[in-house]
Amino acid sequence: MKDIINKLNKYEIRIRKAVNSHLNGNFSSVFKGTGLEFSDLRTYQYGDDVRAIDWVASSKGQGTYVKIFKEEKEQTVFFMLDVSGSQEVGKRGNLKMDMARELCGVLTLAAIKETSQVGLYCFSDEKELYIKPEGGMKQAYNIISSIYKLLPQSPRTDLSNAISFTLNILKKRSVVILISDFLDQNYQQNLKALARKHDLVVLHIYDLREITLPNLGIIPVQDKETGEITWLNSNSAAFKRSMRESFEENRESLRKFCIQNRANYLDIEAGADYVSRLIQLFRVRK
């Protein structure tokens, strides 16, 4: 575990230096989000941001109201980590799960140094692990140690249920970092609610084998979540084209969804240099 911590610390320092020296800003702003907390309501005035309108209060027919926010001194950063079976895909040592753990670990170290509270929720289609948001380096080491020691009980995925848990557990506006391969369905409505209530960052992990397969003839492919084996012709040009188009369609759909709902989106290939990708994300968030 000491070697893992040292590796993550090295990457965190590399990111911090790049952000603070080349992007001319404070690294903490990456995690602070809006830094605002709902305080009260007042009557809408000409020139107010329409995004601040409280439609529930306004629908009562007594006028149009906007939300008043106050600066929040303690920002919470909350990690949602997908640990389902589909994450166990890729080359040995470079699985999607390996990438997801490292991303969560590096960002935990960065966040704990810049914010008071950091928490974690690991999920499959069940609640695998929940660590209540707290501050301090002891919390960071607890989170990192836990995600590397965790042995998930279920291989399946339920993103919608995981998002519901997060919506219920986080009472104040937080920076929520969702790390997953998003190989699931019917989660968009809850994801929209999450983006509206919190400052959402979506980290989409993928493996090149989800885009294309080498020419190996007819091969058995096992679904990591269901255990079902399907025989596929990896030499088929039509199959490869369909596989690539399906992945690209899903990725583009998720990216557009995030743009429409004011969430940050970043796709990261398992085994690639994620430090440079994270610096790119921080550039966008600044």
C-alpha positions in Angstrom: 0.0 0.0 0.0 2.9 2.4 0.7 4.1 2.0 -2.9 0.6 2.8 -4.2 0.4 5.9 -2.0 3.8 7.1 -3.2 2.8 6.6 -6.8 -0.5 8.5 -6.3 1.3 11.3 -4.5 3.8 11.7 -7.3 1.0 12.0 -9.9 -1.0 14.4 -7.7 2.1 16.7 -7.3 2.6 16.6 -11.1 -1.0 17.7 -11.7 -0.8 20.4 -9.1 2.4 21.9 -10.6 0.9 21.8 -14.1 -2.4 23.4 -13.0 -0.9 26.2 -10.9 2.0 27.1 -13.2 0.5 26.8 -16.7 -3.2 27.6 -16.1 -2.6 30.7 -14.0 -5.1 29.8 -11.3 -5.6 28.2 -7.9 -5.8 24.4 -7.9 -8.5 24.5 -5.2 -11.0 26.1 -7.6 -11.2 22.7 -9.4 -12.9 21.2 -6.4 -14.6 24.3 -4.9 -17.2 24.3 -7.7 -19.6 27.3 -7.2 -18.9 27.4 -3.5 -22.5 28.4 -3.0 -25.2 27.2 -0.7 -29.0 27.9 -0.9 -30.0 30.5 1.6 -33.3 32.2 0.8 -35.8 33.3 -1.9 -36.6 36.8 -3.2 -38.8 38.2 -6.0 -37.4 38.0 -9.5 -36.0 41.3 -10.8 -35.1 42.3 -14.3 -31.6 41.1 -15.2 -31.6 38.2 -12.8 -30.1 34.9 -14.1 -33.1 32.8 -15.1 -31.2 29.7 -14.0 -31.7 30.9 -10.4 -35.5 30.9 -10.7 -37.2 28.5 -8.2 -39.9 27.1 -10.4 -41.6 25.2 -7.5 -42.1 28.4 -5.5 -43.0 30.4 -8.6 -45.6 27.8 -9.7 -47.8 28.7 -6.7 -49.0 31.8 -8.5 -47.8 34.5 -6.1 -45.0 35.8 -8.3 -41.7 34.6 -9.7 -38.9 33.9 -7.2 -35.2 33.4 -7.5 -32.9 31.5 -5.1 -30.4 33.5 -3.1 -27.1 31.7 -2.4 -24.5 32.4 0.2 -20.8 31.4 0.0 -20.1 28.0 1.5 -17.0 27.8 3.6 -16.7 24.0 3.5 -17.0 22.3 0.2 -17.6 18.5 0.0 -16.0 16.4 -2.8 -17.8 13.1 -3.2 -16.5 10.2 -5.3 -18.8 7.6 -6.9 -16.8 4.6 -8.0 -18.2 1.9 -10.3 -16.7 -1.4 -9.1 -19.0 -3.7 -11.2 -17.7 -6.7 -13.2 -17.5 -4.8 -16.5 -14.7 -2.7 -15.0 -12.5 -5.9 -14.9 -11.8 -5.6 -18.6 -8.5 -4.8 -20.3 -4.9 -5.9 -20.2 -3.5 -7.3 -16.9 -2.3 -4.4 -14.9 -4.2 -2.0 -17.1 -7.8 -2.9 -16.4 -10.5 -0.3 -16.4 -10.8 -0.9 -12.7 -7.1 -0.2 -12.3 -7.5 3.1 -14.0 -10.7 3.9 -12.0 -8.9 3.2 -8.7 -5.9 5.4 -9.6 -8.1 8.3 -10.8 -10.1 8.1 -7.5 -6.9 7.9 -5.5 -5.1 10.8 -7.1 -8.1 13.1 -7.0 -8.8 12.1 -3.4 -5.3 13.3 -2.4 -5.7 16.5 -4.4 -9.2 17.2 -3.0 -8.3 16.5 0.6 -5.5 19.1 0.4 -7.9 21.7 -0.9 -11.2 21.0 0.8 -12.5 20.1 4.2 -14.7 17.1 3.4 -14.1 14.1 1.0 -16.3 11.0 0.8 -16.7 7.8 -1.3 -19.4 5.5 -2.5 -18.4 2.3 -4.3 -21.2 0.6 -6.1 -22.2 -2.3 -8.4 -25.9 -3.0 -8.4 -25.5 -3.0 -4.6 -24.0 -0.7 -2.0 -20.4 -2.1 -1.9 -18.8 0.6 0.3 -19.7 4.0 1.7 -17.3 6.3 3.5 -18.9 9.4 5.1 -17.3 12.7 4.0 -14.6 13.8 6.4 -11.4 15.9 6.2 -7.7 15.3 6.8 -5.0 13.0 5.3 -6.2 10.1 7.5 -9.4 10.2 5.5 -7.5 10.2 2.2 -5.5 7.2 3.2 -8.6 5.4 4.5 -10.3 6.0 1.1 -7.4 4.8 -1.0 -6.7 1.8 1.2 -10.4 0.8 1.0 -10.7 1.0 -2.8 -7.7 -1.1 -3.3 -8.7 -3.7 -0.7 -12.4 -3.9 -1.8 -13.7 -7.2 -3.1 -17.1 -6.4 -4.7 -19.9 -8.7 -3.8 -21.8 -8.3 -7.1 -20.6 -8.2 -10.7 -23.7 -6.3 -12.0 -24.3 -2.5 -12.5 -27.1 -0.3 -11.4 -26.1 3.3 -12.1 -29.6 4.7 -11.4 -29.8 3.1 -7.9 -26.2 4.4 -7.1 -27.2 7.9 -8.1 -30.4 7.7 -6.0 -28.2 6.8 -3.0 -26.0 9.8 -3.6 -28.9 12.2 -4.0 -30.3 11.0 -0.7 -27.1 11.0 1.2 -25.7 14.4 0.2 -27.9 17.2 1.7 -25.8 20.2 0.5 -24.4 21.1 -2.9 -21.1 19.2 -3.5 -18.6 18.4 -6.2 -19.6 14.8 -7.3 -17.0 12.9 -9.3 -18.6 9.9 -11.0 -16.1 7.3 -12.3 -17.7 4.5 -14.4 -17.6 2.8 -17.8 -21.4 3.7 -18.1 -22.3 0.2 -19.5 -25.8 0.5 -18.2 -29.2 1.8 -19.2 -32.1 3.9 -17.9 -29.9 6.1 -15.6 -30.2 9.4 -17.5 -33.1 10.8 -15.5 -31.3 10.3 -12.2 -28.1 11.6 -13.7 -29.9 14.8 -14.7 -31.2 15.3 -11.2 -27.6 14.8 -9.9 -26.3 17.4 -12.3 -29.0 19.9 -11.2 -28.4 19.5 -7.5 -24.6 19.2 -7.5 -21.4 20.2 -9.4 -21.1 17.0 -11.5 -17.9 15.6 -13.1 -18.2 12.5 -15.2 -15.1 10.4 -15.8 -15.9 7.8 -18.5 -13.4 4.9 -18.5 -13.1 2.7 -21.5 -10.9 0.0 -23.0 -9.8 -0.2 -26.7 -11.3 -3.7 -26.8 -14.7 -2.0 -26.5 -14.0 -0.3 -29.8 -12.2 -2.9 -31.8 -10.9 -6.5 -31.6 -7.8 -8.0 -33.2 -8.3 -10.6 -35.9 -8.5 -13.8 -33.8 -11.2 -15.6 -35.8 -14.2 -17.0 -34.0 -13.7 -16.4 -30.3 -15.7 -16.8 -27.0 -16.4 -13.5 -25.2 -17.7 -13.5 -21.7 -20.0 -10.9 -20.2 -18.2 -10.0 -16.9 -21.5 -9.0 -15.3 -23.8 -11.9 -16.3 -21.2 -14.6 -17.0 -22.8 -15.4 -20.3 -20.5 -16.5 -23.1 -21.1 -15.4 -26.7 -19.1 -16.6 -29.8 -18.1 -13.8 -32.1 -16.3 -13.6 -35.4 -13.5 -11.1 -34.6 -12.5 -11.1 -38.3 -15.8 -9.8 -39.5 -15.6 -6.2 -40.9 -19.3 -5.7 -40.3 -19.0 -6.8 -36.7 -16.1 -4.5 -36.1 -17.9 -1.6 -37.7 -21.0 -2.2 -35.6 -18.9 -2.5 -32.4 -17.1 0.8 -33.1 -20.2 2.7 -34.0 -22.1 1.5 -30.9 -19.2 2.6 -28.7 -18.9 6.0 -30.4 -22.7 6.5 -30.3 -22.8 5.8 -26.5 -19.8 8.0 -25.8 -21.2 10.9 -27.9 -24.6 10.6 -26.3 -23.1 10.8 -22.8 -20.9 13.7 -23.7 -23.8 15.7 -25.2 -25.9 14.8 -22.1 -23.2 16.3 -19.9 -23.0 19.5 -21.9 -26.8 20.0 -21.9 -26.9 19.5 -18.1 -23.9 21.6 -17.3 -21.7 18.7 -16.1 -18.0 18.2 -17.0 -17.2 15.2 -19.1 -13.9 13.4 -19.8 -13.3 10.1 -21.4 -10.1 8.2 -20.4 -8.7 5.1 -22.0 -7.5 2.4 -19.6 -3.7 2.3 -19.6 -3.3 5.8 -21.1 -1.6 8.8 -19.5 -4.5 10.0 -17.4 -2.5 12.8 -15.8 -2.5 14.8 -19.0 -6.2 14.1 -19.4 -6.9 15.3 -15.8 -5.0 18.5 -16.5 -7.2 19.0 -19.5 -10.3 18.6 -17.3 -9.0 21.1 -14.8 -8.4 23.6 -17.6 -12.0 23.3 -18.6 -13.2 23.7 -15.0 -11.2 26.8 -14.5 
